[in-house]
Amino acid sequence: MLSRLVAALVVLSAVQAGGTAQAEGRLRLVEQFGTVYLPLHVMRDQKLIEKHGKQAGIDIKIEWAKLSGGAAINDALLSGAVDVGAAGAGPVLVLWDRTKGSADVKVIAALGEQPNYLITSNPNVKTLKDFTKADKIALPAVIVSQQSRLLQIAAEKEFGEGKHNTLDELTVTLPHPDATAALLSGSATISAHFSNPPFQEQALQNPKIHKVLSSYDIMGGRITPTLLYATSKFRNENPKTFKALIDALNEASQWIETHKAEAAETYIRVEQSKLDPAFVKSVIDNKDVSFTTVPQGTFKYADFLGKIGAIKNKPASWKDYTFEELHDKPGS
């Protein structure tokens, strides 16, 4: 409810500020919480979109917003309050399916490979089967968020075919910063959190908290959990702005790979974080992390969502729900 309320307020303020009409040279982006959004932080800090826009002969005005959960971001994108969203593969694929033949929402690029951890303060929980009705698992949005879909995939593996929703009743909606704070405080409100970097690493510094599993365990390898996406209308009507965004994202992602310390400082500066820069650097320097813009492992989500009926249009390949700028890349 909180996420939907915040989304509604963002939509209202955007409409009041100047309507939802799209025009070349204007770009409204919405992101979430965590280091997986670091390429966006770098783009913002170094004004890379503006830089590439100028190279194309246009001045681009950027507006940034922040929400928690793919459902809220999908609402904002569909309402016309924002032009580009960043969310997990699960919510993105649901919106692709919902808008196929109309707004035709598709993936622009990935934001990098980073694992999500299911962590808990309950010492009795070693596997998914150890959770009881006394446990509450926090994640960005129940049922529809990236972490919620991951939990469903893991549950089906653990409890059997068709039992993907076994743990859904234990999940509660809570933004990552709030869930982390609750878990670290020993609050009785939640006992577990399907998290993301750097919040999961921050929580795991507490010896009373341990990891149950990783998204890489669930999906059988490295994946890009978060994607940048937009409507086909925005892409078609704003080709220079769209290309400037892609060029900026590629530059930011490549810069992070060779400037980890500076990238960590960028995260702290943009997010106004109180975390130690060395700690943030250790998170993005993890061997399981890379800032590729090419989607990896997303088709596994599509296959699962199609199987459980969460999407009606089952894609034939990952290229069906991505823009053609990605099609010469080795995605999956």
C-alpha positions in Angstrom: 0.0 0.0 0.0 2.8 2.4 0.9 4.5 1.8 -2.5 1.3 2.4 -4.4 0.7 5.6 -2.4 4.1 6.9 -3.1 3.7 6.0 -6.8 0.4 7.9 -6.9 2.1 11.0 -5.3 4.9 10.8 -7.9 2.3 10.6 -10.7 0.3 13.5 -9.3 3.3 15.8 -8.9 4.6 14.9 -12.4 1.2 15.8 -13.9 1.0 19.0 -12.0 4.5 19.9 -12.9 3.9 19.9 -16.6 1.7 17.0 -17.9 2.8 13.7 -19.3 3.6 14.8 -22.9 6.8 13.4 -24.2 9.3 15.4 -26.2 12.8 15.0 -27.5 15.2 16.4 -25.0 13.3 15.5 -21.9 13.9 12.3 -19.9 12.2 11.2 -16.6 13.8 8.2 -14.9 12.7 6.3 -11.8 15.0 4.0 -9.9 15.0 2.0 -6.7 17.5 1.3 -3.8 20.9 -0.4 -4.0 24.2 -0.7 -5.8 22.6 -2.5 -8.7 21.5 1.1 -9.7 25.1 2.3 -9.6 25.3 2.9 -13.4 22.4 5.3 -13.0 24.1 7.1 -10.1 27.3 7.5 -12.2 25.2 8.8 -15.2 23.6 11.3 -12.9 26.7 12.3 -11.1 28.8 12.8 -14.2 25.9 14.1 -16.3 26.6 11.5 -19.0 23.1 11.7 -20.6 23.5 15.4 -21.0 27.0 14.9 -22.4 25.8 12.4 -25.1 22.8 14.5 -25.8 25.0 17.5 -26.6 27.1 15.4 -28.9 23.8 14.6 -30.8 22.9 18.2 -30.9 20.2 18.4 -28.2 20.0 19.6 -24.6 18.4 16.9 -22.4 16.6 17.8 -19.2 16.8 15.0 -16.7 14.2 14.4 -13.9 15.0 11.6 -11.4 12.6 9.9 -9.1 12.8 6.9 -6.6 10.2 4.3 -5.7 10.3 0.9 -4.1 9.0 -2.2 -5.9 8.4 -3.0 -9.6 4.6 -2.7 -9.2 4.9 1.0 -8.3 7.3 1.7 -11.1 5.1 -0.1 -13.6 2.2 2.1 -12.5 4.3 5.2 -12.9 5.5 4.2 -16.4 2.0 3.3 -17.6 0.5 6.5 -16.3 3.1 8.6 -18.3 4.6 10.1 -15.1 8.0 8.7 -16.1 9.6 7.7 -19.4 12.1 5.0 -18.2 11.9 2.7 -15.3 14.4 0.3 -13.6 13.0 -2.8 -12.0 13.5 -6.6 -11.7 13.0 -9.0 -14.6 9.7 -10.3 -13.1 7.8 -7.0 -13.0 9.3 -5.9 -16.4 8.1 -9.1 -18.1 4.7 -8.8 -16.6 4.4 -5.2 -18.0 5.8 -6.4 -21.4 3.1 -9.0 -21.5 0.4 -6.6 -20.4 1.3 -3.9 -23.0 2.0 -6.2 -25.9 0.3 -4.7 -29.0 -0.4 -1.4 -27.2 2.3 0.6 -25.3 4.8 -2.3 -26.2 7.0 -1.9 -23.2 10.5 -3.5 -23.8 13.9 -3.8 -22.1 16.5 -1.1 -23.0 19.4 -2.8 -21.2 20.4 -4.6 -18.0 22.1 -2.8 -15.1 24.5 -5.5 -14.2 24.9 -8.9 -12.6 24.5 -8.9 -8.8 23.1 -11.6 -6.6 20.2 -11.2 -4.2 20.4 -13.0 -0.9 17.5 -14.3 1.3 18.8 -13.6 4.8 17.3 -14.2 8.2 17.7 -13.5 11.9 16.0 -16.8 12.8 18.7 -19.3 13.8 16.4 -22.2 13.1 16.0 -21.4 9.4 18.6 -23.2 7.3 16.4 -24.0 4.3 13.0 -22.8 2.9 11.3 -25.7 4.7 12.3 -24.3 8.0 10.2 -21.2 7.7 7.0 -21.3 9.8 3.9 -19.1 10.0 5.6 -17.1 12.7 8.1 -15.8 10.2 7.7 -12.8 8.0 9.8 -12.3 4.9 10.3 -8.7 3.7 10.7 -7.8 0.1 10.0 -4.8 -2.1 6.5 -5.8 -3.2 4.6 -9.0 -2.5 3.9 -11.4 -5.4 5.2 -9.2 -8.2 8.7 -8.0 -7.2 11.9 -9.5 -8.4 12.6 -11.0 -5.0 9.0 -12.4 -4.7 9.3 -14.2 -8.1 12.7 -15.6 -7.0 11.1 -16.9 -3.8 8.4 -18.5 -5.9 10.9 -20.2 -8.2 12.9 -21.4 -5.1 9.7 -22.6 -3.4 8.7 -24.7 -6.4 12.1 -26.3 -6.4 11.9 -27.0 -2.7 8.2 -28.0 -2.3 7.4 -29.4 -5.7 5.7 -28.6 -9.0 2.8 -26.2 -8.7 3.7 -25.2 -5.1 5.5 -21.9 -6.0 3.2 -19.9 -3.8 3.8 -21.9 -0.6 5.7 -19.0 1.1 3.7 -16.1 -0.4 1.6 -15.8 2.8 4.8 -15.1 4.8 5.9 -12.1 2.6 5.4 -8.5 3.4 6.1 -5.3 1.4 9.0 -3.2 2.8 11.6 -1.1 1.0 15.1 -2.5 1.3 16.5 0.2 3.7 13.5 -0.2 6.0 13.7 -4.0 6.0 17.4 -3.9 6.7 16.9 -1.5 9.6 14.1 -3.8 11.0 16.2 -6.9 10.7 19.2 -5.3 12.4 17.1 -3.9 15.2 15.8 -7.3 16.1 12.3 -6.2 15.4 9.6 -8.8 15.8 7.9 -7.4 12.6 10.1 -9.4 10.2 12.5 -12.3 10.6 13.8 -12.5 7.1 14.5 -10.3 4.1 15.0 -11.1 0.4 17.5 -8.3 0.0 19.9 -6.8 -2.5 23.3 -5.2 -2.4 24.6 -3.4 -0.4 21.8 -3.9 2.2 22.3 -7.7 2.4 26.0 -7.4 3.0 25.4 -4.7 5.6 23.0 -7.0 7.4 25.3 -10.0 7.2 27.9 -8.1 9.2 25.7 -8.8 12.2 26.6 -12.4 13.5 22.9 -12.9 14.3 22.0 -12.8 10.6 22.8 -15.5 8.1 22.2 -16.2 4.4 19.7 -18.9 3.5 20.3 -18.8 -0.3 21.3 -16.7 -3.2 19.4 -15.8 -6.5 22.4 -17.4 -8.3 21.6 -20.7 -6.5 17.9 -20.4 -7.5 18.6 -19.6 -11.1 21.5 -21.9 -11.6 24.1 -19.2 -12.4 24.7 -15.5 -12.8 21.8 -13.3 -13.8 21.1 -9.6 -14.4 18.3 -9.0 -11.8 17.4 -5.5 -12.8 16.5 -4.0 -16.1 16.0 -0.6 -17.7 12.8 -0.4 -19.7 10.4 2.0 -21.6 7.5 2.1 -24.0 8.1 1.7 -27.7 6.3 5.1 -28.1 9.0 6.9 -26.1 11.8 5.2 -28.0 10.2 5.9 -31.4 9.4 9.6 -30.6 12.7 10.4 -29.0 15.5 8.7 -30.9 18.3 11.1 -30.0 17.3 11.1 -26.3 17.0 7.3 -26.3 20.4 6.8 -27.9 22.0 9.3 -25.5 20.6 7.2 -22.6 22.1 4.0 -24.0 25.5 5.6 -24.8 25.6 7.1 -21.3 24.7 3.8 -19.7 27.4 2.0 -21.6 30.0 4.6 -20.6 28.9 4.5 -17.0 29.1 0.7 -16.8 32.5 0.5 -18.4 33.8 3.3 -16.1 32.6 1.5 -13.0 34.5 -1.6 -13.9 37.8 0.3 -13.9 37.1 2.8 -11.2 35.6 0.8 -8.3 36.8 3.1 -5.5 35.5 6.2 -7.3 32.3 4.4 -8.1 31.8 3.6 -4.4 32.2 7.2 -3.5 29.7 8.1 -6.3 27.1 5.8 -4.7 27.6 7.4 -1.3 27.4 10.9 -2.7 24.3 10.4 -4.8 22.5 8.2 -2.3 23.7 10.4 0.7 24.7 7.1 2.3 26.5 6.8 5.6 28.1 3.6 4.6 31.9 3.3 4.6 33.3 3.8 1.1 35.6 0.8 1.5 32.6 -1.4 2.4 30.7 -0.2 -0.7 33.8 -0.9 -2.8 33.9 -4.4 -1.4 30.3 -5.0 -2.4 30.8 -3.9 -6.0 34.2 -5.6 -6.2 32.7 -8.9 -5.4 33.6 -11.6 -8.0 29.9 -12.3 -8.5 29.3 -8.7 -9.6 29.7 -7.2 -13.0 28.2 -4.2 -14.6 27.2 -5.6 -18.0 24.4 -4.0 -19.9 23.4 -7.2 -21.7 20.5 -9.2 -20.1 21.5 -12.6 -18.7 19.2 -15.3 -17.4 16.0 -13.3 -18.0 14.4 -15.9 -20.2 14.3 -18.3 -17.2 12.0 -15.8 -15.6 9.8 -15.6 -18.7 9.6 -19.4 -18.8 8.5 -19.6 -15.2 6.0 -16.7 -15.4 4.5 -18.3 -18.5 4.2 -21.7 -16.7 2.4 -20.3 -13.7 0.1 -18.1 -15.8 1.6 -14.7 -14.7 2.0 -13.8 -18.3 -0.1 -14.8 -21.2 2.3 -14.1 -24.1 5.1 -16.5 -23.8 8.2 -15.2 -25.6 10.1 -17.4 -28.0 13.4 -15.8 -27.0 14.8 -13.0 -24.9 14.8 -10.8 -28.0 11.0 -10.7 -28.0 10.9 -8.4 -24.9 14.0 -6.3 -25.6 14.7 -3.4 -28.0 16.7 -4.2 -31.2 19.7 -2.2 -29.9 20.5 -5.3 -27.8 19.9 -8.0 -30.4 23.5 -8.3 -31.6 24.6 -9.0 -28.0 25.0 -12.4 -26.4 22.0 -12.1 -24.1 19.7 -14.6 -22.6 
